[in-house]
Amino acid sequence: MEIEGEYKRDLTLGEKLDKLTRHMENSEPAPEKKTSKKFRLPFRARLSKARLNKGYATVIEIGENNAINFRREQIIDATIKLDNTYHSVTSDDCLSYKGKPAVIIPRKSKVPYNPNNTKNTTFSQKHIMSRMMNETLDTKKKLGGLGMSIGAIILLAVLGYAFIAG
């Protein structure tokens, strides 16, 4: 974009084409698209082999204000201590992130959250989607039998007048 006075002006299609041909002639590489960064676990939640041997796990703590906090905590006698509260942990509650144990713990609950312990509710998605598609309103109005018959009567009247008037 070029600046004219205080306002910005978009490039026209011709200017864009000229700019692109100049890039190709000068064999300059085209501007690269930005790629989104992959998720990386915060440093305070990463586990080393030594900590794994001591029984540590990555804890994803869900606070009362729906904010999450990553940390590493030691599992002692099937419990994890978060600040001044204790939470029970079983092997069914442990998830795996890149081969290392992870636990999702809501601050208000003494039992960790495991999304695999919920019921499967995805089996009805096809039924719901087909039902939604059938119930959508069509923007086109369909001519019913009444509209067709009125059109036919008008056409017959015009043809009859043409024969009578000659």
C-alpha positions, 0 to 999 in steps of 0.5 A, spaced: 500 500 500 502 506 498 500 512 502 497 519 499 497 524 504 493 522 510 490 516 507 492 509 504 490 507 497 490 500 495 494 497 489 490 497 483 490 490 479 494 492 474 499 495 479 499 488 483 500 485 476 506 489 475 509 488 482 508 481 481 512 481 474 518 485 477 518 480 482 519 474 477 524 478 473 528 479 478 528 472 481 526 475 488 522 469 492 515 471 493 513 473 500 512 467 504 506 466 508 506 466 516 505 459 519 502 458 525 506 456 531 505 449 534 503 448 541 509 448 546 508 446 553 510 451 558 517 450 561 514 450 568 510 444 566 515 440 562 518 433 565 525 430 565 527 423 566 529 424 573 522 427 575 519 422 571 522 417 575 520 421 582 513 420 580 512 427 577 506 429 572 504 435 568 498 438 571 493 442 567 489 446 573 483 449 571 481 455 575 475 458 578 475 463 573 476 458 567 483 460 566 488 454 566 495 453 569 500 448 567 505 446 572 508 439 574 507 436 581 509 429 584 504 424 585 504 421 592 500 416 595 495 417 589 494 424 591 496 431 588 497 437 592 495 443 589 497 449 593 493 447 599 488 442 596 489 435 595 486 431 589 486 424 588 488 421 582 488 414 579 491 410 573 484 411 569 485 419 570 492 420 567 492 422 560 499 422 556 502 428 552 508 426 548 509 420 552 509 423 559 503 423 564 498 429 564 492 430 569 487 435 568 484 437 575 479 442 576 480 447 582 473 445 585 473 438 584 477 433 588 477 428 582 481 429 576 477 430 569 478 425 564 474 426 557 474 419 556 470 417 561 464 421 558 458 418 554 459 417 546 454 423 544 457 423 537 452 417 534 446 422 533 450 427 529 448 424 522 441 424 524 441 431 527 444 434 521 439 431 516 434 433 520 437 440 520 438 440 512 430 438 511 427 443 516 431 449 512 427 454 509 428 455 502 429 462 499 425 460 492 418 460 492 415 454 489 409 454 484 404 450 487 398 447 483 394 453 484 399 458 481 400 453 475 393 453 473 392 460 473 398 461 469 394 456 464 388 460 464 391 466 462 395 463 457 388 460 454 385 466 454 390 470 450 390 464 445 382 465 445 383 472 444 388 471 438 383 466 434 377 471 435 380 477 434 383 474 428 
